[in-house]
Amino acid sequence: MKPDLSFRIYSTSASLPEDWDTISKNNIFLSVAYLSIIEKAAPENMDCLFIGLFRNDKLCGIALAQHIDLSKVNTFVEEKKSFCFKDYIFGLFTTYTLVVGNNMLTGQNAFLLTDEIPTSEALELIQKAIKELTLIYRKKGIRINMLAVKDFNAQELPDFKTAGFKGYYQFCTQPNMIFDIKPEWLSIDDYLSDLNTKYRTQYNRARKKAEGIEKRKLTAQDIKEQEQRIHDLYMTVARNASFNTFHLPEDHFTIFKQQLQDYFLFYGYFINDEIVGFSTLIRNGCDMDTYFLGYDDKVQKEKMLYLNMLYDMVSYAIKKQFKHVIFARSAMEIKSSVGARAEQVFGIIKHTNPIINLFMPRLFPYFDPKIDWKERNPFK
């Protein structure tokens, strides 16, 4: 007997099925707690929707979708001082984008399944849900331009073809940088002993440069009191990014700390009681995911602040015996210099206009920022 397959779309985390977290237990980024937070603390140009996948009326899969209005953010430059042709063309064709996955993270945080539903069946349901979501937005007067699913590994690509994702362009952008913690490392000294001389010297130099900086673990109240300054530091980094699809609201980190508590770590870096930088981490099972950070540009250059933040993250993860630090995309070379390896992640994308979609193999490489970097190997 053929199984009865169905999906349901939920517009709020409060309406999710009671057994949602029985599936999300291995990934905090699909948990009800996390999803409720990104509802409250989402960027202004982002809506979150949730998909339940059912087999014979039993919940067997969960997924996250995000609608992003790119007209509300300058994608390629933060402040336009002159006409930007690339931004203009990008805006014409991609204003309203629907992503299955989490555009605020790197990695497969799009969906989770139980063993009771084959991946191909689940993806067929997700494809139907995407069509339903485009109709929901069309009724609101919003015509979705772009459809995308992100991020997954090379082994998962055949599942999408089996499920009938036709007309999608497969892409691979910047890799996910992952730091693997060896079981025999019990302290930062064990890590340092495995570094070759050049990179031990880099570590010692960075630590010496950071003299005079005080690192503090901040509470929700501390973050609230520093909200404006923290947002300014975050925007310093965001403005330097080659590609932006959103900007976080000012109260984003306060809400995260209030709701996730000990699962969300916020570290401030101070000089003479003034915060000059911050880094954030999210505990996700045996992994430690790096989140957003910010810094004063001048202090970063003088004190090698960013590199010191990376070393602090490594040190914490070793001390707490996590298995991996997920450093995510961006700054690949400096992350590899502390020991992170590059893991390719893939996505698929499709324009809803069939004519424009024919040119996707040319358009996507044009808009995808190319970054040349050299992979480092700091270990003996």
C-alpha positions as CSV (number, residue, x, y, z in Angstrom):
1,M,0.0,0.0,0.0
2,K,1.4,3.4,-1.0
3,P,2.1,5.6,2.0
4,D,0.1,8.8,2.4
5,L,2.6,11.7,2.2
6,S,1.7,15.2,3.1
7,F,3.2,18.5,4.4
8,R,2.0,21.4,6.5
9,I,3.3,24.9,6.6
10,Y,3.4,26.8,9.9
11,S,3.8,30.6,10.1
12,T,4.7,30.7,13.8
13,S,6.8,28.6,16.1
14,A,4.0,28.6,18.6
15,S,1.9,26.5,16.2
16,L,4.4,23.8,15.6
17,P,3.4,20.2,16.5
18,E,4.2,19.0,20.0
19,D,6.5,16.3,18.8
20,W,8.7,18.7,16.6
21,D,11.6,18.6,19.1
22,T,11.7,14.8,19.1
23,I,13.2,15.2,15.6
24,S,15.2,18.4,16.2
25,K,17.0,17.1,19.3
26,N,20.2,16.6,17.4
27,N,20.3,20.1,15.9
28,I,19.6,23.1,18.0
29,F,19.1,25.2,14.9
30,L,15.9,23.4,14.1
31,S,14.6,23.3,17.7
32,V,11.4,25.1,18.7
33,A,13.5,27.2,21.1
34,Y,15.8,28.5,18.4
35,L,13.1,29.0,15.8
36,S,11.1,31.1,18.2
37,I,14.1,33.3,18.7
38,I,14.7,33.9,15.1
39,E,11.1,34.9,14.8
40,K,11.7,37.7,17.4
41,A,15.2,38.6,16.4
42,A,15.1,38.1,12.6
43,P,16.6,40.8,10.3
44,E,14.0,43.3,9.1
45,N,14.0,41.8,5.6
46,M,13.5,38.2,6.6
47,D,10.4,36.1,7.3
48,C,10.7,32.5,8.7
49,L,8.3,29.7,8.0
50,F,8.3,26.1,9.1
51,I,7.4,22.9,7.3
52,G,6.3,19.6,8.8
53,L,6.6,16.5,6.7
54,F,4.2,13.7,7.3
55,R,4.0,10.0,6.4
56,N,0.7,8.4,7.2
57,D,-0.1,11.4,9.3
58,K,3.0,10.9,11.5
59,L,5.6,13.7,11.7
60,C,8.7,12.3,10.0
61,G,10.6,15.5,8.9
62,I,11.0,19.1,9.8
63,A,12.3,22.0,7.6
64,L,12.9,25.7,7.8
65,A,12.2,28.2,5.0
66,Q,13.1,31.9,4.9
67,H,11.7,34.6,2.6
68,I,14.2,37.4,2.1
69,D,13.4,40.8,0.7
70,L,16.7,41.9,-0.9
71,S,15.4,45.4,-1.8
72,K,15.9,46.4,1.8
73,V,19.6,45.8,1.9
74,N,22.5,46.9,-0.3
75,T,23.8,43.5,-1.3
76,F,27.2,44.4,-2.6
77,V,28.0,47.6,-0.8
78,E,26.7,49.0,2.5
79,E,26.6,52.7,1.5
80,K,26.2,53.5,-2.2
81,K,28.3,56.6,-3.0
82,S,27.9,56.0,-6.7
83,F,25.7,53.9,-9.0
84,C,26.4,50.2,-8.6
85,F,25.5,48.3,-11.8
86,K,25.9,44.9,-10.2
87,D,23.5,45.9,-7.3
88,Y,21.1,47.3,-9.8
89,I,20.9,44.2,-12.0
90,F,20.8,41.9,-8.9
91,G,17.9,43.9,-7.6
92,L,16.0,43.6,-10.8
93,F,16.0,39.8,-10.9
94,T,16.3,38.7,-7.2
95,T,14.3,41.1,-5.0
96,Y,12.2,38.3,-3.4
97,T,14.0,35.1,-2.6
98,L,12.7,32.0,-0.9
99,V,15.4,29.8,0.8
100,V,14.9,26.4,2.3
101,G,17.7,26.5,4.9
102,N,19.1,29.1,7.2
103,N,20.6,32.1,5.5
104,M,22.1,33.2,8.7
105,L,24.3,30.1,9.2
106,T,26.6,27.8,7.2
107,G,25.8,24.1,7.0
108,Q,22.9,21.7,6.6
109,N,20.3,23.4,8.8
110,A,17.5,23.1,6.2
111,F,15.8,19.9,7.3
112,L,15.9,16.9,9.5
113,L,14.3,13.5,8.9
114,T,13.5,10.3,10.9
115,D,14.3,6.9,9.5
116,E,10.6,6.4,8.7
117,I,10.8,8.6,5.6
118,P,13.3,8.1,2.7
119,T,15.2,11.3,1.8
120,S,13.8,11.2,-1.8
121,E,10.2,11.2,-0.5
122,A,10.9,14.0,1.9
123,L,12.5,16.1,-0.8
124,E,9.5,15.6,-3.0
125,L,7.4,17.0,-0.2
126,I,9.7,19.9,0.3
127,Q,9.5,20.7,-3.4
128,K,5.7,20.7,-3.2
129,A,5.9,23.0,-0.1
130,I,8.1,25.4,-2.0
131,K,5.4,25.7,-4.7
132,E,2.8,26.2,-2.0
133,L,4.9,28.9,-0.3
134,T,5.2,30.8,-3.6
135,L,1.4,30.8,-3.9
136,I,1.0,32.0,-0.3
137,Y,3.3,35.0,-1.1
138,R,1.6,35.7,-4.4
139,K,-1.7,36.1,-2.5
140,K,0.1,38.7,-0.4
141,G,1.2,40.6,-3.6
142,I,4.8,39.3,-3.5
143,R,6.0,37.4,-6.5
144,I,9.0,35.2,-5.5
145,N,11.9,35.6,-8.0
146,M,14.4,33.1,-6.7
147,L,14.1,29.7,-5.1
148,A,17.1,28.1,-3.3
149,V,18.0,25.1,-1.1
150,K,21.2,25.3,1.0
151,D,23.7,23.9,2.4
152,F,24.4,20.2,1.8
153,N,27.4,18.0,0.9
154,A,28.3,16.3,-2.4
155,Q,26.9,12.9,-1.2
156,E,23.4,14.5,-0.9
157,L,23.3,15.9,-4.4
158,P,21.8,12.7,-6.1
159,D,18.8,12.8,-3.7
160,F,17.7,16.1,-5.2
161,K,17.8,14.7,-8.7
162,T,15.9,11.7,-7.6
163,A,13.3,13.9,-6.0
164,G,12.8,15.8,-9.3
165,F,14.3,19.2,-8.6
166,K,14.4,20.1,-12.3
167,G,15.8,23.4,-13.7
168,Y,17.8,24.2,-10.6
169,Y,21.4,25.4,-11.0
170,Q,23.9,23.7,-8.7
171,F,26.3,26.0,-7.0
172,C,29.3,25.9,-4.6
173,T,30.5,29.1,-3.0
174,Q,32.9,29.6,-0.1
175,P,33.5,26.5,1.9
176,N,32.5,25.8,5.5
177,M,35.6,26.0,7.7
178,I,35.7,23.3,10.3
179,F,38.1,22.8,13.1
180,D,38.5,19.2,14.3
181,I,39.5,18.7,17.9
182,K,41.7,15.7,18.5
183,P,40.6,13.4,21.4
184,E,44.1,13.6,22.9
185,W,43.9,17.4,23.3
186,L,43.0,18.2,26.8
187,S,44.2,21.8,26.9
188,I,45.4,24.6,24.6
189,D,49.0,23.4,25.4
190,D,48.3,20.1,23.7
191,Y,47.1,22.0,20.6
192,L,50.2,24.2,20.7
193,S,52.5,21.2,20.9
194,D,51.1,19.9,17.6
195,L,51.7,23.2,15.8
196,N,54.9,23.6,13.7
197,T,57.3,26.4,14.7
198,K,55.9,29.0,12.3
199,Y,52.4,28.8,13.7
200,R,53.4,28.5,17.3
201,T,55.3,31.8,16.7
202,Q,52.1,33.2,15.2
203,Y,50.1,32.2,18.3
204,N,52.7,33.8,20.7
205,R,52.9,37.0,18.6
206,A,49.1,37.3,18.6
207,R,48.8,36.8,22.3
208,K,51.5,39.4,23.0
209,K,49.8,41.9,20.7
210,A,46.5,41.4,22.7
211,E,48.1,42.6,26.0
212,G,45.9,45.2,27.6
213,I,42.7,43.6,26.3
214,E,40.3,42.1,28.9
215,K,37.9,39.4,27.8
216,R,34.6,39.2,29.7
217,K,31.7,36.7,29.5
218,L,28.6,38.9,29.2
219,T,25.1,38.3,30.6
220,A,21.9,39.3,28.9
221,Q,21.8,42.5,31.0
222,D,25.3,43.3,30.1
223,I,24.5,42.9,26.4
224,K,21.4,45.0,26.7
225,E,23.3,47.8,28.3
226,Q,25.9,47.8,25.4
227,E,23.4,47.2,22.6
228,Q,24.1,50.3,20.5
229,R,27.9,49.9,20.8
230,I,27.7,46.2,20.0
231,H,25.6,46.9,16.9
232,D,28.1,49.4,15.7
233,L,30.9,46.9,16.1
234,Y,28.9,44.3,14.2
235,M,28.1,46.7,11.4
236,T,31.9,47.5,11.0
237,V,32.4,43.8,10.1
238,A,29.1,43.6,8.0
239,R,30.1,46.7,5.9
240,N,33.4,45.0,5.1
241,A,31.7,41.9,3.8
242,S,31.7,41.4,0.0
243,F,28.1,40.2,0.0
244,N,25.2,40.9,2.3
245,T,21.6,39.6,2.3
246,F,20.6,41.0,5.7
247,H,21.6,43.0,8.7
248,L,20.9,42.0,12.3
249,P,18.6,44.2,14.4
250,E,20.1,46.0,17.4
251,D,18.4,43.7,20.0
252,H,19.4,40.5,18.2
253,F,22.1,39.3,20.7
254,T,20.1,40.4,23.8
255,I,17.2,38.2,22.7
256,F,19.5,35.3,21.9
257,K,21.1,35.4,25.3
258,Q,17.8,35.8,27.1
259,Q,16.3,32.8,25.4
260,L,19.1,30.4,24.8
261,Q,21.0,31.2,28.1
262,D,24.0,28.9,28.5
263,Y,23.7,27.6,25.0
264,F,24.6,31.0,23.7
265,L,27.9,32.5,24.7
266,F,28.8,36.2,24.3
267,Y,32.3,37.4,24.9
268,G,33.2,41.0,25.0
269,Y,36.7,42.4,24.6
270,F,37.5,45.5,26.5
271,I,40.2,48.2,26.7
272,N,39.8,50.5,29.7
273,D,36.2,49.4,30.3
274,E,35.2,50.2,26.7
275,I,34.1,47.3,24.5
276,V,36.2,47.1,21.4
277,G,35.1,43.7,20.0
278,F,32.9,40.7,20.7
279,S,32.5,37.1,19.6
280,T,29.5,34.7,20.0
281,L,29.2,30.9,20.1
282,I,26.3,28.5,20.1
283,R,26.5,25.1,21.6
284,N,25.0,22.5,19.3
285,G,25.5,19.0,20.7
286,C,29.2,17.9,20.2
287,D,29.8,20.9,17.9
288,M,30.5,24.5,18.8
289,D,29.2,26.9,16.1
290,T,30.7,30.3,15.8
291,Y,28.1,33.0,15.3
292,F,28.5,36.7,14.5
293,L,31.2,38.9,15.8
294,G,32.2,42.6,15.7
295,Y,35.2,44.8,16.4
296,D,36.7,48.2,16.2
297,D,38.7,48.2,13.0
298,K,41.7,50.1,14.4
299,V,41.9,47.9,17.5
300,Q,41.6,44.8,15.3
301,K,44.7,45.8,13.2
302,E,46.8,46.9,16.2
303,K,45.9,44.0,18.5
304,M,45.3,41.1,16.0
305,L,41.9,40.9,17.7
306,Y,40.2,38.6,15.1
307,L,43.0,36.1,15.3
308,N,43.0,36.2,19.1
309,M,39.2,35.5,19.0
310,L,39.8,32.4,16.9
311,Y,42.4,31.1,19.3
312,D,40.0,31.8,22.2
313,M,37.3,29.8,20.5
314,V,39.7,26.9,19.9
315,S,40.9,27.0,23.5
316,Y,37.3,27.0,24.9
317,A,36.2,24.1,22.6
318,I,39.2,22.0,23.7
319,K,38.7,22.7,27.3
320,K,35.0,21.7,27.1
321,Q,35.8,18.7,24.9
322,F,33.7,19.5,21.9
323,K,34.5,17.6,18.7
324,H,34.4,20.4,16.2
325,V,34.3,24.2,16.0
326,I,32.2,25.2,13.0
327,F,33.9,28.4,11.9
328,A,31.6,28.8,8.9
329,R,32.3,30.8,5.7
330,S,34.5,33.9,5.2
331,A,38.2,34.6,6.2
332,M,39.2,31.1,5.1
333,E,42.9,31.7,5.0
334,I,43.2,33.0,8.6
335,K,40.9,30.2,9.9
336,S,43.0,27.6,8.1
337,S,46.1,29.1,9.8
338,V,44.7,28.1,13.2
339,G,43.9,24.6,11.9
340,A,40.5,24.7,10.3
341,R,39.9,22.6,7.2
342,A,37.7,23.6,4.2
343,E,34.6,21.5,3.5
344,Q,32.7,22.2,0.3
345,V,29.0,22.8,0.7
346,F,26.5,23.0,-2.2
347,G,23.2,24.5,-2.9
348,I,20.7,24.6,-5.8
349,I,19.0,27.7,-7.1
350,K,16.3,28.5,-9.7
351,H,14.8,31.7,-11.1
352,T,11.0,31.6,-11.4
353,N,11.2,33.3,-14.8
354,P,12.0,30.4,-17.2
355,I,13.9,32.8,-19.6
356,I,16.1,34.3,-16.9
357,N,16.6,30.8,-15.5
358,L,18.2,29.7,-18.8
359,F,21.0,32.1,-18.1
360,M,21.6,31.1,-14.5
361,P,24.9,29.2,-15.3
362,R,26.2,32.6,-16.4
363,L,24.4,34.9,-14.0
364,F,25.3,33.1,-10.8
365,P,29.1,33.2,-11.3
366,Y,28.9,36.9,-12.2
367,F,27.2,37.8,-8.9
368,D,29.1,35.3,-6.7
369,P,32.1,37.1,-5.2
370,K,35.3,35.3,-6.0
371,I,37.8,35.2,-3.2
372,D,41.4,33.9,-3.8
373,W,42.9,32.3,-0.7
374,K,45.7,29.9,0.2
375,E,45.0,27.0,2.5
376,R,47.4,26.7,5.4
377,N,48.4,23.7,7.4
378,P,49.7,24.7,10.8
379,F,50.3,21.2,12.2
380,K,53.5,19.2,12.2
